[in-house]
Each structure stands twice: as C-alpha cells, then as structure tokens.
Amino acid sequence: MHRDRRLEIDVDAARAARRRLGRPHGRFDRVHVDRGRLVDILKSLRFGGMQLGLGNVEPLAGCPPQPGAPAVAGRLLERSKGKDTTTGHWELMGVVTATAFPTYPHGFPHDVIDPFMHRTGRGVIGNKPASGTEIIQELGEEHQRTGKWIVYTSADSVFQIAAHEDTVPLDDLYEACGAAREILTGKHAVGRVIARPFTGAPGSYERTPNRHDYSLEPRRPNYLTLVREAGVTVHGVGKISDIFAGCDIDESYPSKSNVEGIQKIEQLLQELDDGFIFANLVETDSLWGHRNDPVNFHRCLQDFDRRLPDLLEALRPGDLLILTSDHGCDPTTPSTDHSREHAMLLAYVAGRNASGQIHSGEFADVGATVNAWLKGKTPSRGIPGQPILTP
C-alpha cells in the first residue's frame, strides 16, 4: 500500500547550529552575539545522527560539509514582524504576521488588569516584564499569602499567569487564562496567554510541566487547512495544538519533556500508515536558552542527536522528515529573550539521496513542501512559500 507520510520537527535544538549564520536586518536585529564563545561551544559538538548534512548549512568542527549529503540543507528567512513561538510556527504553515503582536515593556494597562481581576475574583501582583523563574522566587511567598495572581510578560507578546498548585487549583488557573484570552482582544490581542503553575517552598519554587498556552486563532486557510481538506490527518506533538488554538489539528499529544515528545514521535511513526506529524521540542528554549545556560543547551542538543537515528530508523521509504526551528533563543547573550535569526533546515526523504542540495528560502517553504508532499489543495495567491522538494 502506498503511504504518504510527512514528519516535521520544530527542534529548538537546531538553533545552536545556526548561530553563526547572521541575522536578517531590520528592527528586530538587536542582540549582540559573542561569536567566539559560540564557536567554542560548537567545536565541542560531535554530531552523529545530524550527519544528514548539517555541515552544509554552516561548517562545524563536529560536523563538516558533505558534498553528497542525503538531506537538503539550508536556512530560512522569516518575513513576519516578530520572533516568538506563535509568529514562527504560523509562518512555517504559510501565515505571515504583517503587524507585530502587541508587547508590554511597562506592564499591562488598567483596561486589561482591572477586568481580569474582576472576572477571576483575585488581585494581581507583578505586572511587569520578568524572567519566569525569577519572578516566582520574588513574589511566590506573597502570592501564597494573599492568593493574588502573579502576572508578568516578556519581550514577546505574552500574558503569563503564575500560581502555586497548592494555592490555586490547576483548573482555576486554566479558567483564569481562558478569561484573560477573552479579554485580550483588539489592540490588546497578545499572541499567547500562558498558564505557569509552580510548586515548592519560598526560596526554592520550581515551575511544573503543567503549562498550558492559549493562542489566537491563525488566519485560514493555511497549509494545515489545505492538507486537511485533502483528507490528511494532522497529528500535533508537544505545544502544536496550543500554538494553533486547536485549528486544523486532528489529534493532539501534549508532552512534558523532549524525551516524552521524541517517544511519541517514534510511536506515531511506527503506528501510522499516512498523515502529517507536526512536533515541537522546546527544552533548549524553555529550560536552557532563556536561562542563558549554554552547557545544558549543548547537552540538550546531544540528547536529541542521540535519538535522531531512532527516528530515522522508524521512517519508511518515501517518508519525508524536516528539521527546522521557529525562532532563536541564544544562550550566550546577556538577554534572556528570543533572538531573531534565520532558521536551520534539513529535509530528508527516506530512500532518496539529495546529493548535497542546498536550499535558501523562507519559513513558509516548509508548509509549501508539506502541502506538495501530501497532495494538498492548491494554495491561493495570498499564501507564500515554494516547495523545497517534491514527491
């Protein structure tokens, strides 16, 4: 039986391999990169599974160029006005965000905070840009004493609500996030509302894996819409369903770690005969990038690289695997925010050798490739992207 299967993994781990590629010019090109330090980190990497052709994107000490590499290698330019999770993932599927989502460097105004407090019946503390791990240490004890929400934001368009799981039940936190999502519309339509539960005692609070994201709905039709209209089942692993507000995601498999996400990807590859698996692995971002921890960022890259051969083994002839990323999150800069960078690209077809082909394009080329590979409907003129390769 002929099978059409396509796997895309948005591996935040891919970012370290593109640090030296340079950034697109424009208003988001703000963060200085210590390239010497990055090179030192990359020199210590010894890629195994990523010998698909990663060195053809940028030569690395542990992964030199391969003229006959089996995967198409390259880098992708972002057109959207942003550098966050929602913007990046949406553009991968053909939705360009022409107007940046609103951000709040001075905290949220009264016309947001007041109705939120009224709807939830609790007060608010914080209301400022902050590191998520730091603000719970700063305000966690007051939160537990008063029951008030810890509300904070970042350089991204996010409204984040932190609450201790022993102080506020998870269902109440999730309900509050739903209320915030309903309030944050119009000029205050942030990209995501994020539930940030934590546990522990004063001085040693820790975030739990029970995070949940509440995104805006993406513009449709996009490439997910087109493949589903052609009868393809879309399986989202990790945060994918949250990022797309459940739109055009048939089956969702949330994961609490990269290990769990990779295990689910491997299981789906073994069980499914057709479909699109769209996966997001976040730990280089959420655990190590934002915390400026290049040592564990490095370890996380190696962990994924060790498991990649297992995923390649699970592919069947004619299956397409794409590795890419949605934004940067450089662990070596003073900033703890995302960095706007080109995305790395590796596109591999099981049983086919790309002979070292190089591709230079845009984020939406990923979605265009998905659609072409799975025989989706023809996109309208307003949907960008060109296929990286075709069946």
N, C-alpha and C positions, 0 to 999 in steps of 0.2 A: 504493500500500500504506500502510495506517495505521501510524504509528510512535509508540511510546511511549518517549520518551527523557527522562531526567532527569539533570541535572548539578548536583552540589553542590560548591562550592569552599570549603574552610575556609581563608580567607585571613587569615593572621595580620596582614597589612597593614591589614585592616579596623579594627584596634584604634584607630588614631590618630583615626579619625573618631568614636569614642565616648568619648573621654577625659572630656568634659565632661558626660556623661550621669549621673554619680554612680554610686555602688556600692551593691549590696544590703547591708542591715545584717546584722550577725552577727559571729561570731568571726573571720572572715577579713578584715574591713574594717580593715586595719592600716596601710596605706601612705598617707602624705600626698601629695597631688598638687598640684604647683605649676601651678595652672590658668592663671595669667598667661603662663607660659612655653609651655604647651601651645597657648594661643590664638595666640601669636606664630608658632609652628610652623605651625599650621593656616591662618593667614592667608596664608602663602606658597604654599599648595597651590592649583593651578588644575586642577580635575578635568575630564576630558573624557569618557571612557567611563563614569565613575561618575555622570554626569548622569542615570542611571536613576532617581534620586530620593534620593540620599544626603542632600541638604539637608533632606529631610523627617524624617530621624532627628534631626538637630540642625543648625540653620542654620550654614553655614560661609562664610567670606568668598569662597572659590573655588567654592562650590557652594551657592547659595541655595535656599530651598524652592521646590518646583514643585507647584502645586496640581493639575496634570494629569499628574504623573509616570507613566511607563509601568510602573514596578515598585512592588510593595508594599514599603513601608519600615517599619522599626520596630526594636524592641530586645527581647531575650530574657533572661529571668531564669533563673539556674542554681539548681536545687534541691539538687544533690549537696553533700556535705561535702568540698570540695576546690577547687582552682584550677589543675589541672595538665592535661597533654595527654590522658592516659587518661580521667580523670574527664569532661572536656569532650566529647570525641568520643563516649564511650559514652552520655552523656546525650542528645546530639544524635540518637542512634538508640534512645532510649527506656529506657536503663539508668541509673537513679538510684543513685548510691553513697551509701547512707544512713549508712554508717560510714566515716570518712576512712581512707585507706590510711596505714600507719604511716610516721612520719618519724623522723629520727635526728639531732637537733641536736648531739649529743655523739659522733657516730660510731657504728659498728655494734658490738654486743657480741661477746664471745668465742664465744658459741654460734652466731654467724654466720661470723665471720672464721676461726676455727680449722678448721671442716670445709671451708671454701672453700680454705684453704691446703693442707689435706691432699688434697683432690680434685685440685687443679691442680699440686701439686708446686712451687709458688713461694710466697715470702713476700709480705707486704703492707706498703706504706708509705702514709702519708697517713691514711686512715680518719678523715675529718673533713668537715664541710661546706666547700665551696670553689667558687670560680669555675673552670670547666674550663680556661679559657685561662691562668689564673694558676697553677694547681697543676702544670701540666706544665712551666712555667718554673721553679717552685720545686723540683720533685722529679724532673724529667726526666733530669738527669745521673745522679743516684743510681739511678734505675730502669735506665738503660742500663749502669751499672757492676755492679749486683747482679742484674738480671733480675727484681726483685720487681715485682708489680703496683702501680700507683697506684690506690688505691680511694678514692672520695670520694662525697659526696652533696650535696644542696642543701635548700632549704626544701620541695621536692617529695618525693614518695615514690619515690626512685630509688636504685639501687645502680649506680654508674658505675665502669667499669674502663678506665683509660687505659694504653696500651702503645705504644711506638715500633715502627713497622712493620719497622725494620731489626734490632730486638732480639727481638721476639716476632712470629712469622708471624701474619698475619691469621686463618688457620684456627685457630691455637691460642688467640687472643683470643676468637674466636667460641665455641669449645668451652668456654672458661672461663666465658663469660657463660651458656651453657646449663647448666653445672654450678651456677652461682650461682642461676639461676632455679629449679632443682630444690631447692636448699637453702632459698630464701626463700619459705617457705610458712607456713601457720598464722598465729601472731601476728606473724611477720616477712614476711608476704606483701606486699612492696612492689609498687607499680603497675608499675614497669618496671626491668629490668636493661638497662644501655646500654653497648655497646662504643664506646670513644672512642679510636680509633687516631690517632697523630700522627707527624710526621716532622720533620726539621731537626736543627740542632745546638744545644748549650747556649746559652741567651740568645735563640734565635730559633726555638724549636719552634713548629710550626703543626699544628692539627688537620686531618685529611684528610676527604674526603667519604665515607669507608668506614664510617661509623657504622652500627650496627645495634641495633634495640630488641627486647627480649624482654618482652612484656607478659603479664599474667594473661589468662586467657580471660574474656570478658564473660558475664554471665548471658544465657541464651537461654530462650525465643525473645525476640528484639527486632525492630526494624523491618527490619534486614537479613535476618533469618531469614524474616520474613513475605513480603518481596518475592521472595526466592529460592524459597520454597515455591510461589509463584505462577508460577514459571518465568522470572523475570527474572534476567539475568546481571549480577553486581556487579563492576565494574572499579575497583580501588583504585590511585590515583596518589600517589606520594610515600610517606609513612610509614603509610598507612592499613592495609595488611595487618599490619604490625608492631603497630600500636596495638590491633588486634582479634585478635592472636595467630593470624592467618590464618583465623579463624572467619567463615564466610559471605562470604568474598571469593573469587570465582571466578578472576579474573585480576588479577595484581599487577604494577605498573610502578614500581619504585623510581626516585627521581630524586635527583640530586646537587646540584641548584640550582633556584631558582624558574624560571629560563629553560627548563631541561630539562623541568620539570613542566608549564609552560604549553604547550610544544611538544607534549608527549604528549597533553594535554587536547585541543588543537586537532586533532591527528591522529585521535584517537578519535572526535571529533565528526564528522569528515569521513568516517570509515570505517564507523561502526556505524549500523545501522538502528534499534536499540532497546537498552534496558538502562539501568543506573544507573552513572554515573561519579562516584565519590566521591574528591575530590582534596584534598590538604593541601599548602599552600605555606608554608614555615617561616622564610624568611630574616629577616623583621622580628623574629622571636623569636630564632632561634638565632644570627644574626650581629650584630644591632643592638640588640634590646630588652635582652637580658641584659648587653650590654656598655655600656648607657647611652649610645648614640650616636644622638641624635635627628637629626643631619644625614643620616646614611646611612639611618636609618629613613625619613625623608622621601623620600630618593632611591628607596628600595625601593618605597614607595607609588606614586611617579610611574612607575616601571618597570612595575608591574602595570597601572596605569591606562592606560598607552600600549598595552598588549597586549589590554586588555579588549575594544575594538572588534573585534579579530580573532576573539575567541571568540564575540562576539555575531553576527558575520557567518557563523560556522560553524553557528549554530543553525538548525534547520528549523522551519517553522510548527508550533506546538503543543509545542515543546520547552520544558522548564522549567529555569531557571537560578536557583540560590540561592547568594548570597554571605553568609557568616557567619564566626564565629570560635569557638574553643574555650575561650579564657581571655584575660586581659590580660597584657601584658608592657611596662609603661610605661617608655620610655627616658629619662624626665626625673626620676625619683625616685632617692634615694640607694641604694635597694635594687636588686639585680640579679636579684631573683626575679620570678616571675609575680605579677600583681595580679588580685584577684577583681573582675570588672566585669560589667555587662550586655554581651551580645553584640549587635553590629550585625546587622541583617537587611536584605537586599534580595532579593526574589523576583520574577522576571521571566519571563513566558510570551511566547515569540516569536509575534508577530502579534496580541497582545492588550494593550490598554492598561488598566492598573489604576486610572487616573484619580486618582492621588494617595492610594490607600488606605493607611491606617496600621494596623499590627498590633503589639499589645503582648501578649506571651505568654511561653512558657518554651522552653528548649533543645529539649525533646522534640517541640515543634511541627514542627521540621524533619523528623524521622523520620516523624511522622504524615502530613506533606504528601507525602513520598516514597512512602509506602505507598498513600495515596489516589490519587496521580497514576499510579502504575504498577499499580493494581488488585491490590494485595497482599491477603493474607488479613486478616480482621477481627482486630484485636488483642484480647488478653484484658484483663480489667479492671485487671490489675496493670501494664499498660504505659501510661505517661502520654502526653499530647500531643493537640493538636487541629489539624486541617489549617489551614494558613494560607490556602490556596485549593484549589479542586478543579477537575478537568477540565471 
